[in-house]
Amino acid sequence: MNDTRQLTLPITGMTCANCVATVERNLKKLDGVQSAVVNLSSERATVDFDTSKLGLGDVIARVNRAGYGVATGEADLVIKRLSDDNDARRLEKALAKLEGVLEAQVTFTTEKARVKYVPTIITQAELRRAVSSAGFEAVELGGHAEDAEAAAREHEINEQRRLLTIGLIFTVPLFLLSMGKDFGLLPSFFYTGNAMEGMLEAQPWFGWLMLALALPVQFYVGWQYYVGAFKAIRNKSANMDVLIVMGSSAAFFYSLPITFGLLMGHVYYETAAVIITLIKLGKFLEARAKGRTSEAIKKLMGLRAKTARVIRDGVEAEVSIDDVRVGDIVLVKPGEKIPVDGVVVEGRSAIDESMLTGESLPVEKKPGDAVIGATLNKLGMLKFEATKVGKETALAQIVKLVEDAQGSKAPIQKMADQVSAVFVPIVIGIALTTFAGWYFFGPSLPINSDIDNFTRALIYMVAVLVIACPCAMGLATPTAIMVGTGKGAEVGILFRNSEALERAGRVSVVVLDKTGTITKGQPAVTDIVVTDKWKADELLRLAASVEKGSEHPLGESIWAEATTRGLKLVEPAGFKAEAGHGVQAEVDGRSVIVGNVRMFEARGIQLKGLESEVSRLQSEAKTAMLVAIDNEAAGIIAVADTIKDSSKDAIADLHKMGLKVAMITGDNQKTADAIAKQVGVDQVLAEVLPEGKSSEVKRLQVGMLERSNLKTFKPENVVAMVGDGVNDAPALAQADVGLAIGTGTDVAMAAAPVTLMSGDLRGVARAIHLSRRTLSTIKQNLFWAFIYNVILIPAAALGYLNPMLAAGAMAFSSVFVVTNSLRLRSVKI
């Protein structure tokens, strides 16, 4: 059986959508790679591969061969307890075996280890734990662990800034000299000839001066474009670097023979230099803006506490959060952050969980309650047992979820990818056609023109080459996705992938599960109706004894009521549960059934006049649980679930957005209608068994509801399902968009593409609103990217654009796209 693994690699050196396509294509060529998705905005590659055929080294080597790099980090650790050189070799081997470690070197004499690693696969904390597992102790050099990936990005921004500065130092004087010469604004020593006779000519050395200023820009500042173009051509593709190199080189190399005196004419060194410097300016601004698109992730990671106060062997000690182990007792004082996930064992307090759930009110905590790492302890002192540490904590899982969503591709991006794949070859074709058209068929130049046919055709060809911008198309979708998913995470809305973020904006129908979603999911006993044979407490005792084995919220409410009344319960024998119907067991030698009308009808049990009571209770929005003892109806226990305070407002918000709202429940029609009337839903899907929920969602999707008591929605609905329980998981998976209430079960959260961290139903409207705004931003970006190229490439081909203006427009087109995406950060949801 194949062992499939997924790797996320931070890729360096990508500049446009063609780079993304090149890296993806090269990774997919590897035998054993099942899928490869590369994201330009997050600059990451996610690869699924068969470990029996490939290793991490093979994947990295392929990325390098394609002409790109993988960001790596270096950890310098001081190692204690090394007794001899054999220990050093043993530790070196243990470190080298770790996934994500590229090189490991341990020196006994200096007692140091240097480890080169991929930061998206393994962290320095995990390296130190591996050292401890091998029987040694690691002390990190230089304080806090370095964020190697962030350091690589920062280095790239600093490198772009340095090259831009050098480019400006040479380009500004070069441009001023060129313009000054053309307009006769330079001092007289720059010229030969008689100014009075209008016979000014530049000094012979003037061309050499311009060449000296242009050379560093062309071959130092612009060298990475030459390298990128070479690698692209070697990989049988063409990217933005190819266009820049062709455009700037045409202007530069055309000027050389004129400078050498081999040809007569005007030099265009300033054009080549300005093209490279303006594009470098655009890349620098773009890199800085792209860094801001991932600020939400940085904020989430910054929520983590740095240290924890643990009690080990009766001694209180402050340790690094990375050294907290499962089972440790952790002490948290008022005003401090909860360092890791755990369960309270002593103390009471209120915890501010707003940073993760978006819920503003503090949550009361007492012994037995769960606490989440990175939340804030407001009032009392707490002792809790650590249950999840490191990558297992809720915060780490949220960060991973957001990173995965940001790295995934939205369906809307496919069109941009298809265009980008052929964009550069088409532009080169247009540029060559432009040159040929102007050279052979262009209108005659004036007799006193200072350029000839060839020069004019060359200038217009250069303008076409540098105006074309595949970058804007490549960044249009991923930058908006990054900001949108990050914004969602800040307010407690987690999108599992970008497809969910896109699709949520197209939702037309929202289906809400009743229990735990519209209602609090904490039902309580309200009425007990008995026949002449039985007393209320005895009926409740027998029913509660059966429900001891049940995990259903209604059953738990019966058990809780009996416990509150101090009734003595016994262990049931032969417990059986029928999903959607009820439970049955033997108690004190009696056969006891607790279930709904359907269960009684299936067993042929007569209700003995209880029908009217059932109808009355159902009309009051209560769930009537029938109780039969020895196959005879004995009474009714009515249970009601209170509606969440936010449910009515949440459904009103959905209506304001033009959405239809349906409620789905296993309750009978009367009870469901009563609740629906209170909250204002449009449709009620009642008496739906757990296994039937996904079928109802499917019928809504295709517009084929045939239930006579329901009005149908329009055909081909985009349906969102909102739920919180295990039995909601199939329906969440069936819906176009599944939203799990974060206070629900892990199964529901795993099945849903969207998770609402708080139990507030208003999060559904927020999620859809955020999706709509993100989708709108993507469309704006794509429109700009396409219309820019559609209008300006023909304009350049027709001679309306100077190459320097073209370079400026090209440089700022991608900056516009990223900046437009960043506007999402200020959206109020």
N, C-alpha and C positions, 0 to 999 in steps of 0.2 A: 504494500500500500504506500502511495506517495505521501511524504511528509512535507506539506506545504507550509511555508513561512511567509510572513509579510515584513518587509523592511521599509523604513522611511529614511531617505538620505537627503541631507542638505546640499543642493547643487550650486556651484559657483560658476560664473562666466556666462550665464544666459542673458541675452539682451532683447530678444523678441520672440514672437510666436514660432518662427522657423527654428529657433534654438530648441524650443520645447519639442517640436516635431522631430528634430534630429536626435535628441536624447531618447525620446520614446521609441523611435524606430530602431535605434542601436540596441536598446535594452531588450526589445522584443525579439531581436535576432538571436539572442542567447538561447541555447537549447535548455529548456527547463523553466524559462520565464513564462508564467501563465497570463499575467497582466502587468502593465506598466502605465502609470498615470503621472504626468509631470505638470506642476503648477508654476507658472511664471511669477505670479504675485508673491507666493510664499517661498518660491525658489526651492521646492522640495519634490522629490520623486518617491512615489509609493510603488513598491515592486512586490508582486506575489510570485514565488518561485519554488521549485522542487529542490529540497536540500540534498537529495541523493545525486543530483546532477550539477548543482552549482553551490558556490559559497560566496560569502560577502566579498572576498578578494576579487572574484571573477566579475561581480557586478560593478565594483569600483573601477576595475581595470577597463571595463567596457566604456564607462562614463569618461574616463581619462582618454581612451582611444578616440572617442567621439570629439575630443577637443575641449572638454569641460572638466571641472574638478569637483571634489567632494570636500566640504568643510570639515576639518578635523580639529580636535583639541589635544593638548598635551598636559598631563598631570604629573607634577613632581611631588613625590611622597617620601617622607623620611620613614624608614622601616626600623622598628625596634624588635629585639629578640632574635636577630640573625646571629646564629652561633658560628657558622663557617660558610665557606663558598658553596657547599652543597645545598645549604638552605636557600641561598640566593638563586641557584639554578632551579631548585624546586618551585620557588615562588614565581620565578620568571615563566616557567612552563604553565603554572596554574593561571597566571594572568593572561598569557597568550592564548589560552583555550577559551577565554570568555568571548561571547558573541559581541561584536562591536569593537574589540581591541585589534588594532592593526599591528602594533609593535609593542614589545615590553622589554625593558632592559633593567636588570637589578644588579647593583654593584655592592659587593660585601664591604669593601674597604671604606666607602663613603656612606654606607648604610642608606642608600637612596634608590628609589625606583622611578624611572621615567616611562610613562605609558602614553602611546599615541592611540587615540580612540575616536569613534564617530559619536558625537554628542546626542544624536537622535535615537541611538540604540542603547547606549550605556552611559551612566552618569558617574561622577567622581565618588559619590556616596556609595554606589554599588561596587566600585573598584576597592574602596576601603573595606567594605564588608567582605569582599573576596579575600583580601589580605588577612582579615581576622579569621575567616574560615580556614585559611591555610595554616593558622597557628601563630601569626605574627600580629604586630600592631602598626597601623599606618597613621602618620601625622602629616597633615597637609601643609605644604609650604605656601606662604603668601596669603593667609587669611581665608576669605570666603571662596568657595568653588567658583571657578570662572565659567561663565556661560559661553562655551566655545563657539556655538553657532552665532550668537549675538556678536561675539568678538570678530568673527570672520566677516559678518555683514558690516560692522563698524569700520573694519580695516578697508573694506571695499569702498565705503563712502569717503573715508579719508584719502584713499588713493585717487578717487575721482576728483576730489577737491584739489589735491596737489597737482594733478595733471591739468585741471582747469586753470589753476593759478598760473602755471607755466605757459599754458596756451594763451592766456590773456596778456601776459608780459610781452610776448612776441607778436601776437596778432593785433593788438590795439595800435602800437606804433606802425606796424606794417600797413594796416588799413588807413591810418591817417596820412602816411606818406603817399600811398597810392592815390587817395582822394585829393590830397593837396597838390600833387603833380598834375593830375588831370584838370584841375581848376585853376592852376597857376598861382597857388597860394603859398608855395614854399619859398624860402629865402633864395636870393639870386645865385648863390654858389651851387645850388642843386641843378642849375640849368646851363646849357650852352646856347649861343645864338643871341639875337638882338630882340629884346622885349618890345622896343618901339615898332619893329617891323612885324611883330607877331610871329616870330620864327623860333619860339622857345622849344628846346629839346632837352630832355634829361641828360645829365652827365653819363658817360659810358659806364661809370662804376655804380650808377643808381640801380641797375638791374641786379648787380651782384649783391648790393646791400639788401634788396628785397629777397633775394634767394637765401642769404644768410639768416634773415629773420624767419623765412618760411620753413627752412629745413628742420629745425627742432620741432615745430608744430606738426609737420607732415610725418616725420619718422620717429618721433619720441612720444609726443602727446597722442598721435594717431596710430601708434604701433599696434595697440591691441586690436584695432579694426583690421589691420593687415593679417594678424595672427588668426583672428576669428574668421576672416574671409577664406584664408588658406585651409583652415580646418573644415569649414563648410563645404568647400569645393572638393576636398579630399573625401568627404562623406557623401559626395554626389548630391549635394543640396545647395541652396542659395539662401542667404539670410540678409538682414539689414546691413551687416558689415560689408557684404559684397557690394551693395549699392553705394555705401559711403566711400569705400575704396575706389570703386570705378569713377564716381563723380569727382572726388577730390584729386585723384591721380591724373584724370584726364586734364584738369586745369593746370596741375603742377607740371606734368611732363610735357605738355604743349608749350609751356613757358621756357623750358630749358634751352631748346635750340635757338630761341630768340635771344636769350641772355648770352649764349655762346657766340652770337653773331652769325649763325648759320641761316636764320630766317629773319625777315622783317616783320614787325607787328607789335602788338600790345601784350605785355605779360599779365598773367592772371594768378600770381602767387597769393595775393590777398584773398581771392575767391576760395582757393584751396584751404588756406589757413582759417578763414572765417567759417567755412563749412564744418571743419573738424572741431573748432572751438565752440561754436554754437551748439553742435550736437553733444559735445562733452558737457556743456552747461545744462542742456536738457537732461542728460543721463544723471548728472549730479543731483538735480532737483527731483528727478524721478526716484532715484535711490533713497533720498531723504523722505519723500512722501510715502514710498512703499514701506519704509520702516515704521511709519505712523499707522499704517493699516493693521499692523499686528499689535498695537498698543493694548488691546483688550486682553490678549494672551499674557502680555507682560504684567498687566494689572492683576490678573488672576494669580499668576505665579508669585507676585509680590505680596499676596495676602497671607502666604505661608509664614508661620512663626519660625524664627531662626533657632530657638532653643526650647527645651522642655525641662520641667522640674519633675524628676522621677524618684520614686522611693524603691530602693533595692536593698534587700537584707536589712530593712529597718532604717536605712540611712537615706536622707534626702540629698539628691545631687542634681546639679544643672548640667545637662548634656546637649549635644547638638541634636537637632530634630532627626537627622539621618541615623542617629544611634539609638533611637527609641525602638524597642522591640515589642512584638505582640505579647500581651500578658503583663507588661509593665504597669504599675500603678502610677498614674500621673496626677500631680497636684496643680490646680489652676486657681490663682487668686483673682479677686475682682479687678476688672480692667485689663486682664491679660487675655491673649488669644488662646483658644483651644489648639494645641499643637497637632494632634492626630485624631482619627476617628476612634470612638470608644463607647463604653457604657458606664453610666454613673454608678458608683458603689457607695458614695457617702456625700452628704451635703445637698443643699437646694439652692437654685439660682435661676436667673432669667438670662437667656442667651440671645444675643443679636445675630440672627442668621441672614440678615438682609443682603450681605455681600454675595451670598450664593443663591438665595431663593427669591430675592426681590421683595420679600415680606417685611414690612417696616416694623411691625410690633414684635417685641422680644418674646421668646418662647420659654415657658416655665419648664424647668428640668428638676427631676427628683431621682432617687435611686431606682435603677432599672431602665431609665430613659437613655436613648442614644444621643451622643453629641458628635458634631461634625467638625473636623479639623479646619482651622482658619476662621472660625466664627468667634465672636467676642463675648467673654463672660462679663456680665454687667454687675451683678449684685454680690452673691455669696461665694464662699470658697467651695470648690468641688474637688472630689477625688474620683477619678474614673480609670477603668481598665482599658488599656489600648487594645483595640480589636483589628484595626487596619492601619498599616504604616507604609511609607514610601509610595510606590506606584499604585497601591491598592486603595488609598484614601479617596474619599468622594471628590476632593479638590483635584487630585491627580487625574482621576477618571474624567472630570469635567474638562480639564485642559486637553487631555488626549482626544476627547470627543470633538472639541472645537477645532483642534489641529487637523483631525481627520476630515471634518467638514470643509475646512478651508483648503485642504489639499485635493478634494474631490472635484470632478468636473460637472458642471451643470449642463443639462441637455441643450440649452440655448447657445452654449459655447461651440457646439459642433459645427454650426454654420461658419463661425469665425475661423475655426481650425481648418475647415475645408478650403476657405478662400486663402488663408495664410499659406497653405501648402503650395499653391500655384502662384501666389502673389508676386514674389520676386522675379521669377522667370518671365511673367507677363510684363512687369515693369521694364525689365531689360529689353524685351522685345519692343515695347512702346518707345523706349529711349533710342534704340537703333533706328526704328522707323522715323522718329523725329529728326534724327541726324540726316538720314537719307532724304527725307522730304524737303527739309530746308536747304540741303546742299544741292540737290538736283532740280527741285521744283520751286524753291523759294523766290520771292520777288527780287528784282534787281536792286542792288544797293546803290545809294547815291555816289556820285563820282568822287566826292571829297570824304567818303566814309573812311574811318581809321581802322575798320575791320574788313576782312574778306569773307567770302561765302563759307569757307571751311570753319573760320573762327565763330561766325554766327551760329552755324549748325552745331558746333561743339558746345557753345554756351547753353543753347536750348536743351541739348541732350543731357548736360550736367544738371540743369534745373530739374528735369524729369527724374533723374536718378536720385537726387537728394530730397525732393519733395515727397516721394513715396514713403509711407510710414506703416510698416507691418506691426510696429510695437503697440500702437494704440489699439489695434484689433486684438492683439494678444493679451493686453491688460484690461480690456473693457469688462470682461466677466469676472475674472478671479479677484481683482481689487475690490469690486462691489461685494462679492461673496465674502471676502475676508472681513471687511468692515461690518457687513450685515450680521454674520455669525458672531463676531466679537461683540457687537452691540446687543445681540440677543443674550449672550452669556452674562453680560453686565446686569441684565434685568431678570435673570432666572429662566431664560428660554434657550434651550439647547437643541440645535439642529444637528442630526447625526450625519447628514451629507448635504451637499449643495443642491441636489435634486429636490430634496424635501423643502428647502428654502425657496426654490423657484416655484414648485408646484403648489405650495400653500397659498401663494398669491392668486391662484386661479380657482380656488375653492368656491363652489356655489351653494353647497349644502353641508351643514355641520350636524353630525349625529352625536348626541350626548348620552352616555350611559347614565342611568339614574343613580344607583347606589354608589356613594363615594365620590361622585362627580358633581351631580346637581345637589344631592343630599350629602350630609356629613359622613354617612357610612357608619354611624353609631346609633343604630335603632334601639329603642327602649320599649318595654312592655307597657301598654296603656290600658288594656281591658282584659278581663278574664271572664268568659261566659261559660257556665257549666249546666249540664242536664241535672235532673232531679237526683240521680244516683251519687253524684260526686260533689265534694267541696273544692273551693278554688285552690287552697294551698296544696291539697293532695294531688290535684290535677297538675298543678305547676311543678310539684316535686317529681312526679313521674316523667313529665315532659322534659324537665331540666336534666334528669338523670340520663335520658336518651341523648340529649344535646351535648352532654359532656364530651362525646366523641366527635362532635361536628366542628368544622372550622368556618361554617357559614355565619355571616354577621347576624342574621335573624336568630339562629340557634344560640349564638353567644349571648344575645340580649335576654333570651329566656333563662339561660344558665345564670347570668348576672343577677336577674331579678330574684331568682330562688335563693341565691347566695346572700343577697341583701336582706331577704326576709328570714335568714337563718335556718332554712330548711335543710334537713339532712339528706344528702344525695348519695346514691349507691352507684357502683360501677355497672354499666350496662353490659349485657352479654349478646353476642351475635349482631353487633352493630352493622347496619347496612345503610348506605346513602344513595339516593337516586337523584342525579343532577337535575335540577329544575322541578323536582316533585316534592321531595322530603326525605325523612329518615325513619328508620325502624330499628327496634332493639327489644330485648327482654329485660324487664326490671321487676325484681321481687317475684319472679315466676309469672309475670303478666306480659303479654305481647302489647307493646306500646308503639303507635304510629303517630308521627307529627309531620303533617304535610299540607298540601293545598287541595283544592277541590278536584283537580285532575287525578291526583293520587288516590283519592277516595273513590272516584268514579271507576278507575281502573281496577280497583279491588272489590267493587260492588258494595261499598259500605254506605248505608243510608244515613242521611244527615239528621233525621228525626226532628224536623222543625227548626233546625238551625239556619236554614237558608236566608230567612229574613234578617237575622243578626249578621250574617256574612255580608249581605248587601248593604246594611246600615254602616258597618265598619269600613267597607270599601269606599263608600261614598264620602267618608270622612278622611280619605287618603291614608287609611291604615291597612296594613297587610294582615289578613286573617289566617292564622295558623290553626288548622283543625287538628284535634287530638282524638284518636280512637284507642280504646283499651279493650283488648281481646276481641278485635274486629267490630266493636260497637262505638258509634260516635259518642264521645264523653263531654266535649266542650270546644271552646274556641279561645285561643290566646292571641290577642291583637297586638301587633307591634307597629310602631310608627318611627320613621326616620325623619329627623328635622332637616329642613332645607338650609343650605349654606347661605350666609348673609349676602354673599356676593353673586349668587346664582341669577337672581332676577335682573340685576344691573348688567351682568355679563351677557345674558341673552338679549337684552335691549341693545347693548353695544353691537352685537352681531347683526341684529335687525337694521341698525343704522348704517351698517356697511353693505346692506342689500343682500344679506345671506338668509337662506331658509334654515330653520332649526328644527331638528327632530329629536325626540327622546326615545330611547330603547330600554326596555326593562322586561324582567320575567314576571312582574306583578300582573294582576288581573286588570282588565280594561278600566273598571270603575276607579280603582285606586290610582292607576296611571293618569287617567283623565283629571282627577282631582289635583294631583301634583302639577300636571301640565298647565292647568288653569291658573295656578298660583304663580308660576314662573313665566308663562306666556310663550310656550313653544308652539310651533306651527303644526307639528305632526306628532302622533303618539304611536309607537310600535310596541304594543303590550303583549304579554304572555309569550314572550320569545325565549325559548330555552337557550342555555349557554352556547350549545353547538349551532344554534340557528342564527346567532347574531351576525356572523360573517355572511350568511346567505342573504339576510335582510340588507346589509350594506351593499352587496353585489347587485341586488335588485334595484336599489336606489341609483347605483351607478349607471345602469343601462336603462333607467326610466321604465321599469316593467312592474311596478307595484300593482298588484291585482286585488289587494285586500279591499273588500267592498266598503268598509267603514273609514277608509283613508283617502284623502285627495292625493293625487300623484304629482311629483315634481316633474319639471321638464326633462326630456330625454337627454342622455349623455351628460349626467351631472359629474362634476368633480367633487367627490365626497371626502370630508374630513371626519374621522371617528375619534371621539375623546373618551378615554376610559382609564380605570386605575387597577383593575383586578386581573387575576390569572385567567378568568373566563373571558376577558376582553381581548386577550392576545391575538386570537385568530381574526377577530374583526378589525383590530388595529393594523394587522398585516394586510388584510384584504382591502382596506380603504386606500384611496389615492394618497391621503396624508393621514397618518396615525399620530395622535397627540396623547401622550401618557401624562397623567397627573403625577408629579414627582413624589408625592407622599404615598403613592401606591406601591405595588409590588415590583420587584426587580424584573420579573418575567414580562410584565406589561411595558416597562421602560425599555427592555431589550427589543421588544417587538415593534416599538414605535419609532418612526424617524424623527419625531419631535418630542422633547420632554419638557414639561413645565415644572420647574423645581419646587414651586410652592403649590398649595392646594387650591389657590385662587383661580376660579374659572375665568376671570377676566383676562387671564394670560392667553386664552385662545384668541380673543380679538386682537390682543397685542401682537401675538405671533403672526397672525394673518396680515395685520397692518404693516408690520416690519417686512414681511415677505413682499407685499405689494410695493412698498417703497424701494426695496432692493431691486425687484424686477424692473421697476420704472427706471431706476438708475442704470441698470444694465442696458436697457433699451436706449436710453439717452447716450450712453457711452458707445454702443455699437453704431447708432445713427451717426454720431460725430465721426467715429473712426472711418465709416464707409463713405459718408458724404464728403468728408475732407479729401479723401483720395479720389472720389468720383469727380469732384469739381476741380481740384487743384492740379491733378496730373494732366488733364486735357489743357488747362490754362497754361501750365509750364510748356507743354508740347506746342502750343500755339504761339509761344514767345511772349506771354504776358508777365512772366515771373523771372526776376533776376536770380541766379543761383544762390546768392547770399540770403536773399529774402526767403527763398525756398527752404534753405537749411534752417533758418530761424523758425519758420512755420512747422517744419517737420519735428524740430527739437521740442517745441512746446505742445504739439498735439498729444503726445503721451502724458505730458505733465498735466494737461487739461483733464484727461480721462481719470488719472489717479486723484487729482484734486476734487473732481466731481464725485468720485466714490467716497472720499473722506467727508463729504457733506452729510453722509448718512449718520456719522457719529453724533450730530446735533439734533437728529430726529427725535421728537417726543413721542413715546409710545406708552 
